[in-house]
Amino acid sequence: MECHRAIYRAIVRKDEALAEDELREHFDFSSKLETEQKLKGIVARSAQGDG
């Protein structure tokens, strides 16, 4: 939620560079989370097959 607020503030202030940096940081974070979740799913499925 805080990230969305920071992006909104940067847009309102018309600080294009800051808005872009905030967006990049947000999507990098989201991408990392998604990758971690996928890896956990793969590991869990793999462990079920070993049992």
N, C-alpha and C positions, 0 to 999 in steps of 0.2 A: 504494500500500500504506500509506503514511504517513497518508494522509487517512482510511482505514478505521480505523486505529489511534486517531487523534484522536477520531473519532466514537464508537468503542467506549469510550474513556476517559471521554468526556463523559457517556455513558449510564450507565456504572458509577458515576460520581460523582453521578449524578442531577442533573446540570446541564443542564436542559432547554433553556435559552436557548443555551448553547454547542453542544450537540448539534445544534440546529436551524440555527445559523449554519454549523457545519461541513458539514452536509448540503447546505445551500443553496450554499455555496462549491463543494462537490464536484460537484453537478449543474450549476451554472453552467459550471464548467470542462469537464465532459463534453459539455455542449450546444455549447460553443464549438468543441471538438475535432471533434464530429460535423459541425457546419456547415462547418468548414474542409475536412474530408475530402470532403464533398459538393461543395463549390465546386471543389476540385482535380479531382474526377472530371468535373465539367461542363466545366471548362477543357480537360482532356485529351481528352474526346470531341469538343469543338469544334475543337481543333487537328488531330485526325485527319481531320475532315471538310474542313478547309481545304487539305489536302495534295493 
